[in-house]
Each structure stands twice: as structure tokens, then as C-alpha cells.
Amino acid sequence: MGFNPTTTRERVFVAAIAVFAEKGFKGATVREICRRAESANMNAVNYYFGGKDALYRKILHMMFAELGNRMQTLGSEDRSVDPERRLCDLVRSYCAMLFAGGKPGADSLAIFNNEMSQPSALLNELVDAHLVPQNRAILALFRELMGEDAPEWLLRDCAVSVFSQVMYYSTTWVIFSRVNPDHPGMAAYHEHLAEHVCRFSLAGIREMRRAHAAGELAPPDETRRTE
């Protein structure tokens, strides 16, 4: 569903995103959601979604599925397309997903960040349904970029290095914007950021691929892993 609600059901859904973003799951009330949706019927949440819990679950699944939906639309697993191009297309789409959605998009990001800091009982379900297959597809793309013999830990490190450049802005913006008050804001900046991340990351990936082929990369010491 888009973010231009025309029906009562859609208005309730979009209003709920705003309320959950501002107040969290525990602080959000059905009354407040219905008020913002301009619905006089306080039973609207139950009628359309089966209650507050079910509505929150639907919102989370929508949010966590979005990257996978974009990957499918972009054809990220299409091996007939150059993998560097596919990675850059994915980075651009990822930046747009996080920063170009207006207020509903910012509210969705706030809910996601809240879920990361205070996980709900749904998190394992969300990870299994969305993040595990998304991660599998992303690592497959990095294997194309790094070579079939690249170890799993190297693929993971490279993927984290790329996407954390984008996530940094979303998770630290409340501080970053104060330290850098002249920054134009992510809505205006996300396309520039995407191009920077693409150029920076492709150069890094090529260097890591060279270093791996030359035997310069030592594997992590598994005995030092902590639980």
C-alpha cells in the first residue's frame, strides 16, 4: 500500500505508523490512531486489522519486506547484469527507501530504529521471514563481486562496510545533524550519498578482492569469538 491513503483502512494504517513512531508500541493507543485517521469509529482498528497487536505486526512486516521487494524489482539476482551495476542500483534504492519517503518514511524508520533498540516479540519472526533471505541474496551478490572462492566472513564484512555507510545517517542523525548544522538533510542529500557510497565501495571491493587473491587477508581468529 502506498502512502496516499484514500480509504478509512488506509488512513488508519498510515495514522498508526505515525503514532507508533512517536509513542512506541506500548505508548500508542487505538483511540489516538483512530483520532488521527479522522475515524469516528473507535472499532476501526479491530474491524480492519484485528486489533493493535495485529496492526503493529502488519506494519513491521511491510517495513521489513521493503528491501526484499526492491531487490526483486531491481533484479538484484539477475546474473546477466554486471554485479557492480546491480550493487549500485541497490545502494541507490536503499538510500531512497530510508530517506525519500517523506514523513511516513521517516516514521517507518523511527519504528525500525525503536525495534532495533527495544526488540519486540516479533523480531525473530521478522528476521526469519525477511532478513535471512535478504541477507542470503546480498551475500550471493557479493560473492559475484569478490569471487567464488571468497570466504563467508569476507563477504559479510564487505556487505556491512557498504550498507553501514547509509545506516550511519539513519541511526545517528539526531546527533549528526547537531554536529553538522549546515547539512541539507537526508531528503535532499540521499542521491549524493548513494553515488558516494557506490564509488567508495566499489574501490574498496576491488582492493579487498585483490588482497584476497594475493593471500594478504588473514581469516578471523575463531577462538577469540565471544558469545
N, C-alpha and C positions, 0 to 999 in steps of 0.2 A: 504494500500500500504506500502511496506517495504521501507527501506532507502538505497536501492541499485538500483538507477534509471538506466533503460536501454532504455527507450523511451524518446522522446522530452517532452511529457506531464509529465512524472515522473521527469525529470531533472528540468523542470520549477517549479514543486511543491516543490521539495527539495531546490532549489535555493531561492524560495520565503520564506521558513521557515527561512533561514539564513539571508536574507535581512530584514524581519520583526523583527527578534530578535535583529539585530544590530541597526536598524534605527527607529523601531516602525512603526505603520501603516501609520501615516502621512508622515514620512520621506522616506518611501520606494517608489521607482518609478518602473514602468513597465520596463523602459529601463534597470535599474540596474538588475532587476530579470532576464530579457532575456539575458543580458550580462553574468551573472554568470551561466546561464543554457547553455551557448555556443550555443544560438539560434540566428541566423542571422535575423530571422523574428520577428520584434517588435510587431506583432499582435498575437504572440503565447499565451499570457495571455488571450486575448479576445477570441481567437479561442477555446482554451481548457477549459477555466473556466468562460468565460463571463465577464471578467474584474477584476480589482484589488480588488474591494469590495467583489465580489463573491469568489475570490480565498482566501482572508483572512477569510471569513466566513467558507469555507470548511476546512481550516487548523484548525480553532478553534473548529469546531465540531469534527474533527478527534481527537484532543487532549483531549477534554472534555469527549469523548466517551471511551477513552482508559481504564480507571479504570473499567467501567462497562463491557467492553469486557473481561478484565482479570478476573473479578469476575465470569462472566458466564463460562469462560473456566475452572476456578478452581472449579466450583461447590460450590460457597460460600453459596448457599441456600439449599444444599443437607443435610437434617437433618439426613441422615443415617451415616454421618461422624461426628466425635466428633467436637463440635464447637471450642474448643481450637486449635485443629489442623487446622481447616478452617481459624481461625483468623491469626495464624502464617503463613500459606500459603499466605494469603492476604498481610500481612506485608512484606514478602519476595518479593512478586511480585510488591508491591508498591515501595519498595526500588529500585528494578531493573528498574522499569518504569521511576523513576526520575533520576537515576544515572548511568545506564548501557547502555545508548543509544548512546554513542559516541557524536560527535559534533551535529548531527541532534537532538539527545535527549536533549543536553544542550541548543540548540537553541529553542526547543519547550518549555523547562522550562522557558527560558527567556521571551518568548512571554506570557506564562501563568502568570508570575510574573508581567509583564507590564499590562496585562489585570486586574489583581487584584488591582494595584495601580492607574491605569487610565482606568476604565471600558469603553468599547465601547458600542454602542447602541445595540450590540448583546447579552450583558450579560444576560438579563432576559430570552431571548430565550434559551441560553445555559443552564442556571440554570434549567428551566422547562424541557428541553429535556433530560438532563443528570444528573445533580447533585441531583435533587429531587428524582428520582428513585434510584440512587446510595445510597443516604443517607437513604432512606427507607429500603433498603436491609441491609445496615450496622447496622442500629438500630435493625432490626429483629435478626441479628446475636448476637448482644449484649444482646438482651432480652433472648436468649437461654443461654448465659453465666451468666446473672445476675438473672434470674428467671422471670417467667411470671408476677409476681406482682411488678416488678421493675418500678418505675415511669419514665416517659419520660425524665425528667431533669437529672436523674441519668444515663440513657443510653447515652444521649448526652455528658455529662461530661466525661464519661469513654471513649467514642469513640474519643473525642477531645484529651484526655490525651494520647491515644495510637498513633494516627496519627500525632499529633503535634510534637512528638519526631523526626519523619522523616522530616516533613516540615521545622523544625527549620534549618536544614542544607541547604536546598534549598533556603530559604528566607534570611538567614544571612551569606551565605558563603563568600561574599565579605569582611565582617568584621571578621568572624570566622577564615578564612584562614590567616589573618594578625596577629591575636592574637595568633594563634597556627600554626606557620610556619613549624613545624615538622610534621604536619598531612599529611598522604599519599595521600589525595584526595579521593573524594567520589567514583570514579570509582573503586578504589582498596579497599575501606572501606565498601561499601554498604552491603556486605554479613555479615560482622561482626556486623554492625549496626542493621541489621534485627534480628540477633539472640539475641543481647542485648535487643532490644525493645520487642521481644517475651517474654523472661524470666522476664524482669522487669514488663511488662504489665500484664502478667498472674498472677503474685504475687499480683499486685495491684488490679486486678479484683476480685480475691478470697477474699482479705481483704474487699473490698467495698461490696461484696455480703454478707460476714459475718456481717459487720457493719449494713447493711440494714436489715438483718433478725433479728438482735438484737435490732433494733429500735434506733440505735445510730446516724442516719443521719437525720438532720433537713432539711425539704424542704426549698427551697429558698423563701425569703420574696417577694411575687409578688408585694406588694405595693411599693417596692423600685426600681422597674424596671424603667429604663429611656428609652425614645424613641431614 
